[in-house]
Amino acid sequence: MNLPSLTVRLATPADADVVMSILDNAAERHGRLPRSRARVEQGLAEEETLLGYVRATPVATATLQRSDPTIWGPDAVIAPAAQYMHRLATSIPGSGFGAAMLAASEERAFAIGAELLRLDCSAESERLRRYYRELGYAELREVERAAWRLVLFEKRLRPAVARSGPPPYPPVPRGS
């Protein structure tokens, strides 16, 4: 697959408006409720939120979490070498930016020591289920969480193709 060229960096709390804009745009396109700004800001402060750019324009975002017991239950505790991806969104549908952000998320998760990248989507969305399977994610099972029926996916991570230069997306120092 020929992915678009994105420059990806870790977002900081100062990027909250940019991240919210991408998420709100995607929610509106898909007829979903907007994301909670408080949750996004918490993610920017405590998790690894990535921003993808084409030239100087932000076009995609995704957040990596160290655990996700709310969705994954006990599996999140017994798989400490996993990262959990949430809030994947792009500003331009059909652009390939989603697949490029997934690839960047996989690379980042591997660089910080994860062996697996896990994600979930609505069980009713056959389009998303097919999309994740086509990108190499194994569909594990369906779960019910509150009012949602979700499908859990995971992918075993491998080193990225050799590159020159520093490791991708160095960590942003977090305040104590």
Helices and strands as residue ranges (DSSP letters): E 7-10, G 13-15, H 16-29, H 37-46, E 48-54, E 57-65, H 69-72, H 75-78, E 82-90, H 97-111, E 116-122, H 126-134, E 138-145, E 148-156
